[in-house]
Structures are given as structure tokens and as C-alpha cells.
Amino acid sequence: MYIGVPARVKALAEAGTIKLSSKRFKSVVFDCKANKKGFTLFETHETRDDTFGLLMFAQKQLRKRKLQIYLS
């Protein structure tokens, strides 16, 4: 299991520390609960851009392996 903000997960994947192609990597969960200021993951440009950047980076592995993406 890997836990981190989207930018950190993407950086680790780009560095090869996290292997998105691993058979043990089965799902991606995004915490979409509003923060103390009332914003969700997709409502601030920094976290939104980082999240979509991670998804774009991982799209081949996500499609090839039919991984599940969860928004909670």
C-alpha cells in the first residue's frame, strides 16, 4: 500500500520507487472529503492538477491492468 498526496506518488512512480505495473498494485483511492477550508481535492488548482498529472502519467498501466479508481 502506498499513501501520499498525488504529486508525491507521481514523483515516486517516475523515479521507479513505486511500480505501477506491479501485479500487487490493484487500486487507487482518492480522498475527496472537503478540507478545513471547505475545498475538495478537485477544487484547488494545485491538488487538481497534481491528481490529473498522476492519472495521465499512470494511464497506460491503469488501462492495461484494468485497475479500479475510487473516490471517497
N, CA, C and O atoms as a Tripos MOL2 file, in Angstrom:
@<TRIPOS>MOLECULE
protein
  288   287    72     0     0
PROTEIN
NO_CHARGES

@<TRIPOS>ATOM
      1 N           0.8380   -1.1600    0.0000 N.3       1 MET1
      2 CA          0.0000    0.0000    0.0000 C.3       1 MET1
      3 C           0.8950    1.2400    0.0000 C.2       1 MET1
      4 O           1.8900    1.3160    0.7210 O.2       1 MET1
      5 N           0.5100    2.1970   -0.8270 N.am      2 TYR2
      6 CA          1.2020    3.4770   -0.8610 C.3       2 TYR2
      7 C           0.2000    4.5550   -0.4620 C.2       2 TYR2
      8 O          -0.9390    4.5570   -0.9270 O.2       2 TYR2
      9 N           0.6230    5.4460    0.3820 N.am      3 ILE3
     10 CA         -0.2340    6.5530    0.7950 C.3       3 ILE3
     11 C           0.5550    7.8370    0.6020 C.2       3 ILE3
     12 O           1.6980    7.9470    1.0460 O.2       3 ILE3
     13 N          -0.0590    8.8030   -0.0600 N.am      4 GLY4
     14 CA          0.6170   10.0760   -0.2560 C.3       4 GLY4
     15 C          -0.2200   11.0100   -1.0910 C.2       4 GLY4
     16 O          -1.2090   10.6040   -1.7010 O.2       4 GLY4
     17 N           0.1780   12.2460   -1.1160 N.am      5 VAL5
     18 CA         -0.5120   13.2160   -1.9680 C.3       5 VAL5
     19 C          -0.1650   12.8780   -3.4230 C.2       5 VAL5
     20 O           0.8900   12.3030   -3.6880 O.2       5 VAL5
     21 N          -1.0400   13.2300   -4.3590 N.am      6 PRO6
     22 CA         -0.8190   12.8520   -5.7540 C.3       6 PRO6
     23 C           0.5570   13.2440   -6.3110 C.2       6 PRO6
     24 O           1.1670   12.4650   -7.0440 O.2       6 PRO6
     25 N           1.0450   14.4300   -5.9750 N.am      7 ALA7
     26 CA          2.3470   14.8590   -6.5070 C.3       7 ALA7
     27 C           3.4690   13.9400   -6.0220 C.2       7 ALA7
     28 O           4.3760   13.6100   -6.7870 O.2       7 ALA7
     29 N           3.4090   13.5280   -4.7590 N.am      8 ARG8
     30 CA          4.4530   12.6570   -4.2010 C.3       8 ARG8
     31 C           4.3700   11.2610   -4.8010 C.2       8 ARG8
     32 O           5.4000   10.6690   -5.1240 O.2       8 ARG8
     33 N           3.1750   10.7330   -4.9550 N.am      9 VAL9
     34 CA          3.0120    9.4070   -5.5610 C.3       9 VAL9
     35 C           3.5400    9.4220   -6.9940 C.2       9 VAL9
     36 O           4.2240    8.4910   -7.4180 O.2       9 VAL9
     37 N           3.2200   10.4820   -7.7370 N.am     10 LYS10
     38 CA          3.7070   10.5890   -9.1160 C.3      10 LYS10
     39 C           5.2320   10.6650   -9.1480 C.2      10 LYS10
     40 O           5.8710   10.0050   -9.9680 O.2      10 LYS10
     41 N           5.8170   11.4690   -8.2570 N.am     11 ALA11
     42 CA          7.2780   11.5980   -8.2140 C.3      11 ALA11
     43 C           7.9350   10.2540   -7.9050 C.2      11 ALA11
     44 O           8.9460    9.9020   -8.5130 O.2      11 ALA11
     45 N           7.3720    9.5120   -6.9720 N.am     12 LEU12
     46 CA          7.9250    8.1910   -6.6370 C.3      12 LEU12
     47 C           7.7650    7.2130   -7.7960 C.2      12 LEU12
     48 O           8.6480    6.3920   -8.0400 O.2      12 LEU12
     49 N           6.6440    7.2960   -8.5100 N.am     13 ALA13
     50 CA          6.4290    6.4240   -9.6690 C.3      13 ALA13
     51 C           7.4040    6.7710  -10.7930 C.2      13 ALA13
     52 O           7.9570    5.8790  -11.4370 O.2      13 ALA13
     53 N           7.6110    8.0520  -11.0260 N.am     14 GLU14
     54 CA          8.5600    8.4810  -12.0640 C.3      14 GLU14
     55 C           9.9760    8.0300  -11.7260 C.2      14 GLU14
     56 O          10.7520    7.6860  -12.6180 O.2      14 GLU14
     57 N          10.3120    8.0310  -10.4350 N.am     15 ALA15
     58 CA         11.6480    7.6140  -10.0010 C.3      15 ALA15
     59 C          11.8000    6.0930   -9.9790 C.2      15 ALA15
     60 O          12.9030    5.5760   -9.8020 O.2      15 ALA15
     61 N          10.6880    5.3820  -10.1600 N.am     16 GLY16
     62 CA         10.7460    3.9190  -10.1600 C.3      16 GLY16
     63 C          10.6410    3.2960   -8.7750 C.2      16 GLY16
     64 O          10.7480    2.0780   -8.6320 O.2      16 GLY16
     65 N          10.4330    4.1190   -7.7590 N.am     17 THR17
     66 CA         10.2900    3.6030   -6.3980 C.3      17 THR17
     67 C           8.9620    2.8780   -6.2340 C.2      17 THR17
     68 O           8.8900    1.8480   -5.5630 O.2      17 THR17
     69 N           7.9200    3.4120   -6.8440 N.am     18 ILE18
     70 CA          6.6130    2.7630   -6.8800 C.3      18 ILE18
     71 C           6.4360    2.1770   -8.2710 C.2      18 ILE18
     72 O           6.5740    2.8870   -9.2670 O.2      18 ILE18
     73 N           6.1360    0.9060   -8.3450 N.am     19 LYS19
     74 CA          5.9410    0.2310   -9.6290 C.3      19 LYS19
     75 C           4.4410    0.1190   -9.9200 C.2      19 LYS19
     76 O           3.7660   -0.7650   -9.3930 O.2      19 LYS19
     77 N           3.9310    1.0120  -10.7530 N.am     20 LEU20
     78 CA          2.5150    0.9780  -11.0910 C.3      20 LEU20
     79 C           2.1540   -0.2470  -11.9210 C.2      20 LEU20
     80 O           0.9820   -0.6160  -12.0010 O.2      20 LEU20
     81 N           3.1350   -0.8740  -12.5320 N.am     21 SER21
     82 CA          2.8780   -2.0580  -13.3440 C.3      21 SER21
     83 C           2.8820   -3.3440  -12.5170 C.2      21 SER21
     84 O           2.6100   -4.4180  -13.0520 O.2      21 SER21
     85 N           3.1810   -3.2510  -11.2390 N.am     22 SER22
     86 CA          3.2200   -4.4270  -10.3630 C.3      22 SER22
     87 C           1.8360   -5.0460  -10.2300 C.2      22 SER22
     88 O           0.8360   -4.3330  -10.1420 O.2      22 SER22
     89 N           1.7810   -6.3680  -10.2160 N.am     23 LYS23
     90 CA          0.5060   -7.0650  -10.0400 C.3      23 LYS23
     91 C          -0.0650   -6.8370   -8.6410 C.2      23 LYS23
     92 O          -1.2610   -7.0270   -8.4210 O.2      23 LYS23
     93 N           0.7670   -6.4380   -7.7150 N.am     24 ARG24
     94 CA          0.3070   -6.1720   -6.3540 C.3      24 ARG24
     95 C          -0.4080   -4.8280   -6.2530 C.2      24 ARG24
     96 O          -1.1320   -4.5830   -5.2890 O.2      24 ARG24
     97 N          -0.2100   -3.9620   -7.2360 N.am     25 PHE25
     98 CA         -0.8450   -2.6430   -7.2580 C.3      25 PHE25
     99 C          -2.2150   -2.8210   -7.8970 C.2      25 PHE25
    100 O          -2.3060   -3.0480   -9.1030 O.2      25 PHE25
    101 N          -3.2840   -2.7220   -7.1060 N.am     26 LYS26
    102 CA         -4.6060   -3.0820   -7.6030 C.3      26 LYS26
    103 C          -5.6210   -1.9490   -7.6600 C.2      26 LYS26
    104 O          -6.5930   -2.0350   -8.4110 O.2      26 LYS26
    105 N          -5.4190   -0.9050   -6.8960 N.am     27 SER27
    106 CA         -6.4160    0.1650   -6.9070 C.3      27 SER27
    107 C          -5.7980    1.4920   -6.4910 C.2      27 SER27
    108 O          -4.7300    1.5510   -5.8830 O.2      27 SER27
    109 N          -6.5130    2.5470   -6.8450 N.am     28 VAL28
    110 CA         -6.1300    3.8990   -6.4710 C.3      28 VAL28
    111 C          -7.3320    4.4960   -5.7420 C.2      28 VAL28
    112 O          -8.4570    4.4320   -6.2380 O.2      28 VAL28
    113 N          -7.0960    5.0680   -4.5780 N.am     29 VAL29
    114 CA         -8.1710    5.6820   -3.7980 C.3      29 VAL29
    115 C          -7.8300    7.1570   -3.6020 C.2      29 VAL29
    116 O          -6.7350    7.4990   -3.1540 O.2      29 VAL29
    117 N          -8.7720    8.0130   -3.9410 N.am     30 PHE30
    118 CA         -8.6010    9.4460   -3.7350 C.3      30 PHE30
    119 C          -9.5570    9.8980   -2.6410 C.2      30 PHE30
    120 O         -10.7620    9.6550   -2.7200 O.2      30 PHE30
    121 N          -9.0210   10.5510   -1.6300 N.am     31 ASP31
    122 CA         -9.8300   11.1000   -0.5490 C.3      31 ASP31
    123 C         -10.3850   12.4350   -1.0170 C.2      31 ASP31
    124 O          -9.6330   13.3980   -1.1690 O.2      31 ASP31
    125 N         -11.6730   12.5050   -1.2440 N.am     32 CYS32
    126 CA        -12.3010   13.7100   -1.7820 C.3      32 CYS32
    127 C         -13.0900   14.4800   -0.7330 C.2      32 CYS32
    128 O         -13.9240   15.3230   -1.0640 O.2      32 CYS32
    129 N         -12.8240   14.1880    0.5170 N.am     33 LYS33
    130 CA        -13.5000   14.8990    1.5960 C.3      33 LYS33
    131 C         -13.0000   16.3410    1.6300 C.2      33 LYS33
    132 O         -11.8230   16.6110    1.3890 O.2      33 LYS33
    133 N         -13.9060   17.2520    1.9300 N.am     34 ALA34
    134 CA        -13.5340   18.6650    1.9940 C.3      34 ALA34
    135 C         -12.5840   18.9150    3.1610 C.2      34 ALA34
    136 O         -12.7360   18.3430    4.2400 O.2      34 ALA34
    137 N         -11.5970   19.7850    2.9210 N.am     35 ASN35
    138 CA        -10.6520   20.1380    3.9820 C.3      35 ASN35
    139 C         -11.2700   21.1880    4.9070 C.2      35 ASN35
    140 O         -12.4500   21.5150    4.7790 O.2      35 ASN35
    141 N         -10.4800   21.7080    5.8250 N.am     36 LYS36
    142 CA        -10.9880   22.6850    6.8030 C.3      36 LYS36
    143 C         -11.5190   23.9580    6.1530 C.2      36 LYS36
    144 O         -12.3780   24.6400    6.7120 O.2      36 LYS36
    145 N         -11.0050   24.2690    4.9770 N.am     37 LYS37
    146 CA        -11.4750   25.4620    4.2640 C.3      37 LYS37
    147 C         -12.6670   25.1660    3.3690 C.2      37 LYS37
    148 O         -13.2020   26.0710    2.7290 O.2      37 LYS37
    149 N         -13.0900   23.9030    3.3170 N.am     38 GLY38
    150 CA        -14.2520   23.5310    2.5260 C.3      38 GLY38
    151 C         -13.9490   23.1220    1.0980 C.2      38 GLY38
    152 O         -14.8670   22.9790    0.2910 O.2      38 GLY38
    153 N         -12.6620   22.9280    0.7650 N.am     39 PHE39
    154 CA        -12.2830   22.5570   -0.5960 C.3      39 PHE39
    155 C         -11.9850   21.0610   -0.6930 C.2      39 PHE39
    156 O         -11.4210   20.4700    0.2280 O.2      39 PHE39
    157 N         -12.3640   20.4690   -1.8010 N.am     40 THR40
    158 CA        -12.0350   19.0670   -2.0530 C.3      40 THR40
    159 C         -10.7760   18.9800   -2.9120 C.2      40 THR40
    160 O         -10.2170   19.9940   -3.3300 O.2      40 THR40
    161 N         -10.3550   17.7790   -3.1580 N.am     41 LEU41
    162 CA         -9.1620   17.5010   -3.9530 C.3      41 LEU41
    163 C          -9.2060   18.1750   -5.3230 C.2      41 LEU41
    164 O          -8.1730   18.5890   -5.8510 O.2      41 LEU41
    165 N         -10.4070   18.2830   -5.8960 N.am     42 PHE42
    166 CA        -10.5430   18.8040   -7.2510 C.3      42 PHE42
    167 C         -10.9000   20.2910   -7.3070 C.2      42 PHE42
    168 O         -11.0960   20.8330   -8.3950 O.2      42 PHE42
    169 N         -10.9860   20.9540   -6.1610 N.am     43 GLU43
    170 CA        -11.4040   22.3560   -6.1480 C.3      43 GLU43
    171 C         -10.2710   23.3570   -5.9860 C.2      43 GLU43
    172 O         -10.4940   24.5620   -6.1020 O.2      43 GLU43
    173 N          -9.0810   22.8870   -5.7230 N.am     44 THR44
    174 CA         -7.9280   23.7950   -5.7140 C.3      44 THR44
    175 C          -7.0340   23.3900   -6.8710 C.2      44 THR44
    176 O          -6.8160   22.2020   -7.1070 O.2      44 THR44
    177 N          -6.5180   24.3680   -7.5880 N.am     45 HIS45
    178 CA         -5.7930   24.0610   -8.8130 C.3      45 HIS45
    179 C          -4.5330   23.2330   -8.5580 C.2      45 HIS45
    180 O          -4.1570   22.4210   -9.4040 O.2      45 HIS45
    181 N          -3.8720   23.4170   -7.4130 N.am     46 GLU46
    182 CA         -2.6460   22.6560   -7.1520 C.3      46 GLU46
    183 C          -2.9350   21.1630   -7.0370 C.2      46 GLU46
    184 O          -2.3070   20.3500   -7.7140 O.2      46 GLU46
    185 N          -3.8900   20.8060   -6.1740 N.am     47 THR47
    186 CA         -4.1690   19.3800   -5.9820 C.3      47 THR47
    187 C          -4.8940   18.7880   -7.1820 C.2      47 THR47
    188 O          -4.6750   17.6260   -7.5250 O.2      47 THR47
    189 N          -5.7450   19.5650   -7.8160 N.am     48 ARG48
    190 CA         -6.4310   19.0740   -9.0170 C.3      48 ARG48
    191 C          -5.4250   18.7610  -10.1160 C.2      48 ARG48
    192 O          -5.4800   17.6930  -10.7270 O.2      48 ARG48
    193 N          -4.5150   19.6830  -10.3640 N.am     49 ASP49
    194 CA         -3.5130   19.4780  -11.4120 C.3      49 ASP49
    195 C          -2.5880   18.3110  -11.0790 C.2      49 ASP49
    196 O          -2.2220   17.5350  -11.9620 O.2      49 ASP49
    197 N          -2.2090   18.1840   -9.8090 N.am     50 ASP50
    198 CA         -1.3640   17.0580   -9.3970 C.3      50 ASP50
    199 C          -2.0810   15.7260   -9.5760 C.2      50 ASP50
    200 O          -1.4800   14.7430  -10.0090 O.2      50 ASP50
    201 N          -3.3650   15.7000   -9.2440 N.am     51 THR51
    202 CA         -4.1480   14.4680   -9.3640 C.3      51 THR51
    203 C          -4.2770   14.0490  -10.8170 C.2      51 THR51
    204 O          -4.0460   12.8860  -11.1480 O.2      51 THR51
    205 N          -4.6390   14.9750  -11.6850 N.am     52 PHE52
    206 CA         -4.7640   14.6430  -13.0960 C.3      52 PHE52
    207 C          -3.3990   14.3290  -13.7130 C.2      52 PHE52
    208 O          -3.3050   13.5070  -14.6240 O.2      52 PHE52
    209 N          -2.3490   14.9790  -13.2220 N.am     53 GLY53
    210 CA         -0.9990   14.6550  -13.6820 C.3      53 GLY53
    211 C          -0.6220   13.2200  -13.3470 C.2      53 GLY53
    212 O          -0.0260   12.5210  -14.1660 O.2      53 GLY53
    213 N          -0.9700   12.7820  -12.1470 N.am     54 LEU54
    214 CA         -0.7200   11.3940  -11.7560 C.3      54 LEU54
    215 C          -1.5240   10.4350  -12.6250 C.2      54 LEU54
    216 O          -0.9950    9.4200  -13.0780 O.2      54 LEU54
    217 N          -2.7860   10.7430  -12.8600 N.am     55 LEU55
    218 CA         -3.6200    9.8710  -13.6980 C.3      55 LEU55
    219 C          -3.1070    9.8090  -15.1320 C.2      55 LEU55
    220 O          -3.1140    8.7400  -15.7430 O.2      55 LEU55
    221 N          -2.6640   10.9330  -15.6730 N.am     56 MET56
    222 CA         -2.1190   10.9350  -17.0370 C.3      56 MET56
    223 C          -0.8260   10.1330  -17.1010 C.2      56 MET56
    224 O          -0.5990    9.3990  -18.0630 O.2      56 MET56
    225 N           0.0200   10.2660  -16.0870 N.am     57 PHE57
    226 CA          1.2660    9.5090  -16.0420 C.3      57 PHE57
    227 C           0.9830    8.0100  -15.9760 C.2      57 PHE57
    228 O           1.6850    7.2160  -16.6030 O.2      57 PHE57
    229 N          -0.0300    7.6280  -15.2290 N.am     58 ALA58
    230 CA         -0.3010    6.2130  -14.9770 C.3      58 ALA58
    231 C          -1.3390    5.6040  -15.9200 C.2      58 ALA58
    232 O          -1.6990    4.4380  -15.7560 O.2      58 ALA58
    233 N          -1.8240    6.3600  -16.8960 N.am     59 GLN59
    234 CA         -2.9480    5.8850  -17.7000 C.3      59 GLN59
    235 C          -2.6950    4.5640  -18.4070 C.2      59 GLN59
    236 O          -3.6130    3.7470  -18.4850 O.2      59 GLN59
    237 N          -1.5050    4.3110  -18.9250 N.am     60 LYS60
    238 CA         -1.2230    3.0440  -19.5960 C.3      60 LYS60
    239 C          -1.3860    1.8680  -18.6510 C.2      60 LYS60
    240 O          -2.0460    0.8800  -18.9750 O.2      60 LYS60
    241 N          -0.7780    1.9850  -17.4800 N.am     61 GLN61
    242 CA         -0.8730    0.9050  -16.5110 C.3      61 GLN61
    243 C          -2.3050    0.7350  -16.0140 C.2      61 GLN61
    244 O          -2.7680   -0.3880  -15.8160 O.2      61 GLN61
    245 N          -2.9970    1.8370  -15.8160 N.am     62 LEU62
    246 CA         -4.3730    1.7680  -15.3310 C.3      62 LEU62
    247 C          -5.2700    1.0590  -16.3330 C.2      62 LEU62
    248 O          -6.0840    0.2200  -15.9490 O.2      62 LEU62
    249 N          -5.1310    1.3850  -17.6090 N.am     63 ARG63
    250 CA         -5.9590    0.7580  -18.6380 C.3      63 ARG63
    251 C          -5.5650   -0.6870  -18.8850 C.2      63 ARG63
    252 O          -6.4230   -1.5650  -18.9820 O.2      63 ARG63
    253 N          -4.2680   -0.9310  -18.9870 N.am     64 LYS64
    254 CA         -3.7780   -2.2650  -19.2980 C.3      64 LYS64
    255 C          -4.2050   -3.2820  -18.2300 C.2      64 LYS64
    256 O          -4.6020   -4.4030  -18.5460 O.2      64 LYS64
    257 N          -4.1170   -2.8770  -16.9930 N.am     65 ARG65
    258 CA         -4.3980   -3.8000  -15.8950 C.3      65 ARG65
    259 C          -5.8130   -3.6580  -15.3670 C.2      65 ARG65
    260 O          -6.1920   -4.3800  -14.4450 O.2      65 ARG65
    261 N          -6.6030   -2.7530  -15.9210 N.am     66 LYS66
    262 CA         -7.9850   -2.5180  -15.5090 C.3      66 LYS66
    263 C          -8.0770   -2.2710  -14.0080 C.2      66 LYS66
    264 O          -8.8960   -2.8700  -13.3110 O.2      66 LYS66
    265 N          -7.2200   -1.3750  -13.5280 N.am     67 LEU67
    266 CA         -7.2170   -1.0430  -12.1070 C.3      67 LEU67
    267 C          -8.4520   -0.2330  -11.7370 C.2      67 LEU67
    268 O          -9.0150    0.4770  -12.5710 O.2      67 LEU67
    269 N          -8.8550   -0.3440  -10.5130 N.am     68 GLN68
    270 CA        -10.0130    0.3800  -10.0130 C.3      68 GLN68
    271 C          -9.5680    1.7120   -9.4180 C.2      68 GLN68
    272 O          -8.5340    1.7920   -8.7540 O.2      68 GLN68
    273 N         -10.3510    2.7480   -9.6610 N.am     69 ILE69
    274 CA        -10.1150    4.0590   -9.0720 C.3      69 ILE69
    275 C         -11.3310    4.3890   -8.2140 C.2      69 ILE69
    276 O         -12.4730    4.3230   -8.6690 O.2      69 ILE69
    277 N         -11.0590    4.7420   -6.9710 N.am     70 TYR70
    278 CA        -12.1430    5.0480   -6.0260 C.3      70 TYR70
    279 C         -12.0350    6.4910   -5.5670 C.2      70 TYR70
    280 O         -10.9450    6.9840   -5.2770 O.2      70 TYR70
    281 N         -13.1660    7.1530   -5.5050 N.am     71 LEU71
    282 CA        -13.2400    8.4900   -4.9390 C.3      71 LEU71
    283 C         -14.0440    8.3720   -3.6560 C.2      71 LEU71
    284 O         -15.1890    7.9190   -3.6700 O.2      71 LEU71
    285 N         -13.4450    8.7770   -2.5570 N.am     72 SER72
    286 CA        -14.1720    8.6460   -1.2850 C.3      72 SER72
    287 C         -14.3830    9.9940   -0.6450 C.2      72 SER72
    288 O         -14.9760   10.0810    0.4300 O.2      72 SER72
@<TRIPOS>BOND
     1     1     2 1
     2     2     3 1
     3     3     4 2
     4     3     5 am
     5     5     6 1
     6     6     7 1
     7     7     8 2
     8     7     9 am
     9     9    10 1
    10    10    11 1
    11    11    12 2
    12    11    13 am
    13    13    14 1
    14    14    15 1
    15    15    16 2
    16    15    17 am
    17    17    18 1
    18    18    19 1
    19    19    20 2
    20    19    21 am
    21    21    22 1
    22    22    23 1
    23    23    24 2
    24    23    25 am
    25    25    26 1
    26    26    27 1
    27    27    28 2
    28    27    29 am
    29    29    30 1
    30    30    31 1
    31    31    32 2
    32    31    33 am
    33    33    34 1
    34    34    35 1
    35    35    36 2
    36    35    37 am
    37    37    38 1
    38    38    39 1
    39    39    40 2
    40    39    41 am
    41    41    42 1
    42    42    43 1
    43    43    44 2
    44    43    45 am
    45    45    46 1
    46    46    47 1
    47    47    48 2
    48    47    49 am
    49    49    50 1
    50    50    51 1
    51    51    52 2
    52    51    53 am
    53    53    54 1
    54    54    55 1
    55    55    56 2
    56    55    57 am
    57    57    58 1
    58    58    59 1
    59    59    60 2
    60    59    61 am
    61    61    62 1
    62    62    63 1
    63    63    64 2
    64    63    65 am
    65    65    66 1
    66    66    67 1
    67    67    68 2
    68    67    69 am
    69    69    70 1
    70    70    71 1
    71    71    72 2
    72    71    73 am
    73    73    74 1
    74    74    75 1
    75    75    76 2
    76    75    77 am
    77    77    78 1
    78    78    79 1
    79    79    80 2
    80    79    81 am
    81    81    82 1
    82    82    83 1
    83    83    84 2
    84    83    85 am
    85    85    86 1
    86    86    87 1
    87    87    88 2
    88    87    89 am
    89    89    90 1
    90    90    91 1
    91    91    92 2
    92    91    93 am
    93    93    94 1
    94    94    95 1
    95    95    96 2
    96    95    97 am
    97    97    98 1
    98    98    99 1
    99    99   100 2
   100    99   101 am
   101   101   102 1
   102   102   103 1
   103   103   104 2
   104   103   105 am
   105   105   106 1
   106   106   107 1
   107   107   108 2
   108   107   109 am
   109   109   110 1
   110   110   111 1
   111   111   112 2
   112   111   113 am
   113   113   114 1
   114   114   115 1
   115   115   116 2
   116   115   117 am
   117   117   118 1
   118   118   119 1
   119   119   120 2
   120   119   121 am
   121   121   122 1
   122   122   123 1
   123   123   124 2
   124   123   125 am
   125   125   126 1
   126   126   127 1
   127   127   128 2
   128   127   129 am
   129   129   130 1
   130   130   131 1
   131   131   132 2
   132   131   133 am
   133   133   134 1
   134   134   135 1
   135   135   136 2
   136   135   137 am
   137   137   138 1
   138   138   139 1
   139   139   140 2
   140   139   141 am
   141   141   142 1
   142   142   143 1
   143   143   144 2
   144   143   145 am
   145   145   146 1
   146   146   147 1
   147   147   148 2
   148   147   149 am
   149   149   150 1
   150   150   151 1
   151   151   152 2
   152   151   153 am
   153   153   154 1
   154   154   155 1
   155   155   156 2
   156   155   157 am
   157   157   158 1
   158   158   159 1
   159   159   160 2
   160   159   161 am
   161   161   162 1
   162   162   163 1
   163   163   164 2
   164   163   165 am
   165   165   166 1
   166   166   167 1
   167   167   168 2
   168   167   169 am
   169   169   170 1
   170   170   171 1
   171   171   172 2
   172   171   173 am
   173   173   174 1
   174   174   175 1
   175   175   176 2
   176   175   177 am
   177   177   178 1
   178   178   179 1
   179   179   180 2
   180   179   181 am
   181   181   182 1
   182   182   183 1
   183   183   184 2
   184   183   185 am
   185   185   186 1
   186   186   187 1
   187   187   188 2
   188   187   189 am
   189   189   190 1
   190   190   191 1
   191   191   192 2
   192   191   193 am
   193   193   194 1
   194   194   195 1
   195   195   196 2
   196   195   197 am
   197   197   198 1
   198   198   199 1
   199   199   200 2
   200   199   201 am
   201   201   202 1
   202   202   203 1
   203   203   204 2
   204   203   205 am
   205   205   206 1
   206   206   207 1
   207   207   208 2
   208   207   209 am
   209   209   210 1
   210   210   211 1
   211   211   212 2
   212   211   213 am
   213   213   214 1
   214   214   215 1
   215   215   216 2
   216   215   217 am
   217   217   218 1
   218   218   219 1
   219   219   220 2
   220   219   221 am
   221   221   222 1
   222   222   223 1
   223   223   224 2
   224   223   225 am
   225   225   226 1
   226   226   227 1
   227   227   228 2
   228   227   229 am
   229   229   230 1
   230   230   231 1
   231   231   232 2
   232   231   233 am
   233   233   234 1
   234   234   235 1
   235   235   236 2
   236   235   237 am
   237   237   238 1
   238   238   239 1
   239   239   240 2
   240   239   241 am
   241   241   242 1
   242   242   243 1
   243   243   244 2
   244   243   245 am
   245   245   246 1
   246   246   247 1
   247   247   248 2
   248   247   249 am
   249   249   250 1
   250   250   251 1
   251   251   252 2
   252   251   253 am
   253   253   254 1
   254   254   255 1
   255   255   256 2
   256   255   257 am
   257   257   258 1
   258   258   259 1
   259   259   260 2
   260   259   261 am
   261   261   262 1
   262   262   263 1
   263   263   264 2
   264   263   265 am
   265   265   266 1
   266   266   267 1
   267   267   268 2
   268   267   269 am
   269   269   270 1
   270   270   271 1
   271   271   272 2
   272   271   273 am
   273   273   274 1
   274   274   275 1
   275   275   276 2
   276   275   277 am
   277   277   278 1
   278   278   279 1
   279   279   280 2
   280   279   281 am
   281   281   282 1
   282   282   283 1
   283   283   284 2
   284   283   285 am
   285   285   286 1
   286   286   287 1
   287   287   288 2
@<TRIPOS>SUBSTRUCTURE
     1 MET1         2 RESIDUE 1 A MET
     2 TYR2         6 RESIDUE 1 A TYR
     3 ILE3        10 RESIDUE 1 A ILE
     4 GLY4        14 RESIDUE 1 A GLY
     5 VAL5        18 RESIDUE 1 A VAL
     6 PRO6        22 RESIDUE 1 A PRO
     7 ALA7        26 RESIDUE 1 A ALA
     8 ARG8        30 RESIDUE 1 A ARG
     9 VAL9        34 RESIDUE 1 A VAL
    10 LYS10       38 RESIDUE 1 A LYS
    11 ALA11       42 RESIDUE 1 A ALA
    12 LEU12       46 RESIDUE 1 A LEU
    13 ALA13       50 RESIDUE 1 A ALA
    14 GLU14       54 RESIDUE 1 A GLU
    15 ALA15       58 RESIDUE 1 A ALA
    16 GLY16       62 RESIDUE 1 A GLY
    17 THR17       66 RESIDUE 1 A THR
    18 ILE18       70 RESIDUE 1 A ILE
    19 LYS19       74 RESIDUE 1 A LYS
    20 LEU20       78 RESIDUE 1 A LEU
    21 SER21       82 RESIDUE 1 A SER
    22 SER22       86 RESIDUE 1 A SER
    23 LYS23       90 RESIDUE 1 A LYS
    24 ARG24       94 RESIDUE 1 A ARG
    25 PHE25       98 RESIDUE 1 A PHE
    26 LYS26      102 RESIDUE 1 A LYS
    27 SER27      106 RESIDUE 1 A SER
    28 VAL28      110 RESIDUE 1 A VAL
    29 VAL29      114 RESIDUE 1 A VAL
    30 PHE30      118 RESIDUE 1 A PHE
    31 ASP31      122 RESIDUE 1 A ASP
    32 CYS32      126 RESIDUE 1 A CYS
    33 LYS33      130 RESIDUE 1 A LYS
    34 ALA34      134 RESIDUE 1 A ALA
    35 ASN35      138 RESIDUE 1 A ASN
    36 LYS36      142 RESIDUE 1 A LYS
    37 LYS37      146 RESIDUE 1 A LYS
    38 GLY38      150 RESIDUE 1 A GLY
    39 PHE39      154 RESIDUE 1 A PHE
    40 THR40      158 RESIDUE 1 A THR
    41 LEU41      162 RESIDUE 1 A LEU
    42 PHE42      166 RESIDUE 1 A PHE
    43 GLU43      170 RESIDUE 1 A GLU
    44 THR44      174 RESIDUE 1 A THR
    45 HIS45      178 RESIDUE 1 A HIS
    46 GLU46      182 RESIDUE 1 A GLU
    47 THR47      186 RESIDUE 1 A THR
    48 ARG48      190 RESIDUE 1 A ARG
    49 ASP49      194 RESIDUE 1 A ASP
    50 ASP50      198 RESIDUE 1 A ASP
    51 THR51      202 RESIDUE 1 A THR
    52 PHE52      206 RESIDUE 1 A PHE
    53 GLY53      210 RESIDUE 1 A GLY
    54 LEU54      214 RESIDUE 1 A LEU
    55 LEU55      218 RESIDUE 1 A LEU
    56 MET56      222 RESIDUE 1 A MET
    57 PHE57      226 RESIDUE 1 A PHE
    58 ALA58      230 RESIDUE 1 A ALA
    59 GLN59      234 RESIDUE 1 A GLN
    60 LYS60      238 RESIDUE 1 A LYS
    61 GLN61      242 RESIDUE 1 A GLN
    62 LEU62      246 RESIDUE 1 A LEU
    63 ARG63      250 RESIDUE 1 A ARG
    64 LYS64      254 RESIDUE 1 A LYS
    65 ARG65      258 RESIDUE 1 A ARG
    66 LYS66      262 RESIDUE 1 A LYS
    67 LEU67      266 RESIDUE 1 A LEU
    68 GLN68      270 RESIDUE 1 A GLN
    69 ILE69      274 RESIDUE 1 A ILE
    70 TYR70      278 RESIDUE 1 A TYR
    71 LEU71      282 RESIDUE 1 A LEU
    72 SER72      286 RESIDUE 1 A SER
